[in-house]
Amino acid sequence: VAAPEETSGVFAEDFEDYDVNEVPDGGVAPDGETCVMVTDAEPASGMQCAVFTDAPVKDAWKPHWYASRSRDPGVVRFSCAVKLDAGLPAMLDLEFRDWDMGAGVGYETGPYIRFFADGSVKAGSGPDGPDWIPLGQFPLGNWLRVEVEFEDGPGKPKTYTARIGPWDGGLRTFTELPFQDLGFERCNWVGFAGTGNEPGKFYVDAVTVE
């Protein structure tokens, strides 16, 4: 799977440069009924977005889309639009990794946010946390804006700031959220995955990483 290209240290994907029903760069190929495809159904902005269709499959991380990041260590800023389908919502994970993607190479996870099928949004509580950290409850079928900001590199804090709220409304800010793994040091991968085991859909649009 080819990752989308990063230009001038800033990655932006609005899914406008694809045909409808095409698998976008960074999208894992369909597996049974699971797939990531471009759609023109109610994007957050522009004319198109990506739709993720989930279903019971062997690999729990499908459907799946990712982007690579190759900037020098420093401040990482991420934003996107996310929407769970109103009629058949699917659970969605947003994850930031320190991962070279070599065969058999493990990875460390930094910021980790899960969108549950009931409309709740929670952050991972880190390596020592007992449970999820609530970030809010939102109506299904509505676009949300999600922002994540942190520093990567040696000796940097193992925490991040998240902001979340309606796409066209005010955002709630959450500070000092813990990285999922203390070994996370360099952010070179960010991705979305449908991690449920039930049929459902979610949508992603207006992704930027810098």
C-alpha positions in Angstrom: 0.0 0.0 0.0 1.5 3.3 -1.1 1.3 6.1 1.4 0.2 9.6 0.2 3.1 11.9 -0.6 4.2 14.6 1.9 5.0 17.9 0.3 7.3 20.6 1.8 6.9 19.0 5.2 3.1 19.4 5.2 0.8 16.5 4.3 -2.8 17.4 3.2 -5.4 15.0 1.9 -8.9 16.1 0.9 -9.7 13.1 -1.4 -10.6 15.4 -4.3 -8.1 14.0 -6.7 -9.6 10.6 -7.0 -12.6 9.0 -8.8 -15.6 8.0 -6.8 -15.2 4.4 -5.5 -11.4 4.5 -6.0 -9.2 3.3 -3.2 -7.1 6.4 -2.1 -3.3 6.3 -1.6 -2.7 4.9 1.8 -5.8 2.8 1.9 -5.5 -0.9 2.4 -7.1 -3.0 -0.4 -10.6 -4.3 0.2 -10.9 -7.5 2.2 -14.3 -9.1 1.8 -16.8 -6.3 2.7 -14.2 -4.1 4.4 -12.8 -1.3 2.3 -11.7 2.3 2.1 -13.1 4.2 -0.9 -13.6 7.8 -2.1 -17.2 9.0 -2.1 -19.1 12.1 -3.0 -21.7 11.5 -0.2 -21.9 14.6 2.1 -18.2 15.5 2.5 -17.1 17.9 5.3 -15.6 20.2 2.7 -15.1 20.2 -1.1 -16.9 17.5 -3.2 -15.5 14.2 -1.8 -14.3 12.4 1.3 -13.3 8.9 2.2 -15.8 6.3 3.5 -14.6 3.3 5.5 -16.8 0.2 5.5 -16.2 -2.3 8.3 -17.3 -5.9 8.7 -16.2 -9.0 10.5 -12.8 -10.1 9.1 -9.7 -11.9 10.3 -7.6 -8.7 10.5 -9.3 -6.5 13.2 -7.4 -3.4 11.9 -9.3 -3.3 8.6 -10.5 -1.1 7.0 -7.4 1.0 7.3 -5.7 4.2 5.9 -2.5 5.8 6.8 -0.1 8.7 5.9 3.7 8.8 6.5 5.5 11.8 8.0 9.2 12.5 7.5 9.8 15.9 9.1 12.6 16.6 11.6 11.6 16.3 15.3 9.6 19.3 16.5 6.0 20.3 16.9 3.5 18.0 15.3 0.1 19.4 14.3 -2.7 17.3 13.0 -6.3 18.0 12.0 -9.1 16.2 10.3 -12.9 15.8 9.9 -14.5 12.6 11.2 -18.1 11.4 11.0 -19.7 8.1 12.1 -22.6 6.9 10.0 -25.9 7.8 11.6 -27.6 4.5 10.7 -24.8 2.0 10.9 -21.9 3.6 12.9 -18.5 1.8 13.1 -15.9 2.1 15.8 -12.8 4.1 14.7 -9.3 4.4 16.0 -7.0 7.4 15.3 -3.4 6.5 16.1 0.0 8.1 15.8 3.0 5.7 15.6 6.8 5.6 15.8 7.2 2.9 13.2 9.6 2.2 10.4 7.1 -0.2 8.8 9.8 -2.8 8.1 8.8 -6.5 8.1 8.6 -7.8 11.6 9.4 -4.3 13.1 7.3 -3.4 16.1 6.0 0.1 16.8 5.2 2.5 19.7 2.0 4.4 19.9 1.8 8.0 20.9 -1.6 9.8 20.8 -4.5 7.3 20.6 -8.1 8.3 20.2 -11.1 6.0 19.8 -14.5 7.0 18.4 -17.1 4.5 19.7 -20.2 3.5 17.8 -22.5 5.1 20.5 -21.0 8.6 19.7 -18.6 8.8 22.6 -15.0 9.7 22.1 -12.2 8.7 24.4 -8.4 8.9 24.6 -6.1 6.0 25.6 -5.0 6.3 29.2 -1.4 5.4 28.6 0.7 2.4 29.7 -0.3 2.6 33.3 -3.9 3.8 32.9 -6.8 1.5 33.9 -9.3 2.8 31.4 -10.2 5.3 28.7 -10.2 9.1 29.2 -13.6 10.6 28.1 -13.4 13.4 25.5 -17.1 13.9 24.8 -20.3 12.5 23.5 -21.4 13.6 20.0 -24.4 13.0 17.8 -24.0 10.3 15.1 -24.0 11.4 11.5 -22.4 14.8 12.2 -19.0 15.9 11.1 -16.5 16.5 14.0 -13.3 18.5 13.8 -10.3 16.8 15.5 -7.0 18.5 16.3 -3.9 16.9 17.9 -0.7 18.7 18.8 2.5 17.6 20.6 6.3 17.6 20.4 8.3 14.6 19.2 12.0 13.9 19.5 14.3 12.9 22.3 13.5 14.2 25.8 10.1 15.7 24.9 7.0 15.3 27.1 5.1 12.1 26.7 1.8 13.9 26.4 -0.4 15.7 23.8 -3.2 18.2 23.5 -6.5 17.2 21.7 -9.3 19.5 20.6 -12.6 18.1 19.4 -16.0 19.5 18.6 -18.5 20.1 15.8 -16.9 20.8 12.4 -18.4 24.3 12.3 -18.5 24.9 16.0 -16.4 25.4 19.1 -13.8 22.8 20.1 -13.2 21.4 23.6 -9.5 21.3 24.6 -7.9 18.5 26.5 -4.3 18.9 27.7 -1.6 16.5 29.0 -3.2 13.4 27.6 -0.7 10.6 27.9 1.0 8.8 25.0 0.0 5.2 24.8 3.6 3.9 24.9 6.5 5.7 26.7 8.8 4.5 23.9 7.1 6.7 21.3 9.6 9.3 20.3 9.3 10.1 16.5 6.0 10.5 14.8 6.4 9.0 11.3 3.0 7.4 10.8 -0.6 8.4 11.4 -3.6 6.4 10.5 -7.3 5.5 10.9 -8.7 2.0 11.4 -12.1 0.4 11.8 -11.5 -1.8 14.8 -14.9 -3.1 15.5 -16.2 -6.5 14.5 -19.7 -5.4 13.4 -20.9 -4.0 10.0 -20.6 -0.2 10.0 -19.3 2.9 8.3 -17.4 6.1 9.1 -16.1 8.9 7.1 -12.8 11.0 7.0 -12.0 14.3 5.3 -9.7 17.3 5.3 -6.6 15.5 6.8 -3.5 17.7 7.5 -0.3 16.7 9.2 2.7 19.0 9.7 
